[in-house]
């Protein structure tokens, strides 16, 4: 079974929300395997038009999964496609 493809859409330099969400995403990697692509919104006109006011954004298998903020547990649920995963 192929790994989920996660796309993290961020911007160049100085984005506190982006930094916070990336930390949670990296923490999720300790519990679930996925392929990660980091995309800079300024480098893709289509992404810019679609998500410029929503970053940071996470797509899972090309579907919008998260915008702005999420915890590690929320990310794991989104990546696995399950609603019941909990660390504790």
C-alpha positions, 0 to 999 in steps of 0.5 A, a space after each residue: 500500500 502506498 504511503 499517503 502524500 502530504 503536501 505542506 504549503 508554506 511561504 518564504 521567510 517569517 511565518 509563525 503559523 507555518 513554523 508551528 504547524 511544521 513542528 506538529 507535522 514533524 512530530 506526527 512523523 514519529 507515529 505515522 509514515 508519509 511522503 512529504 513535499 514542502 511547497 513554497 506558495 510564491 513559486 506556484 501561481 495556482 497554489 497562490 491563487 487557491 491558498 494565499 489567504 489560508 497558509 499554512 495549508 496541508 494537503 493529504 493525497 491532494 485534498 485539503 486536510 488542514 489550514 492554519 493550525 492543527 495538533 499532532 493528533 489531528 494531523 495523524 487522524 487526517 493523514 491516516 484517514 481515521 477519526 479515532 486515533 489518539 496518543 493517550 
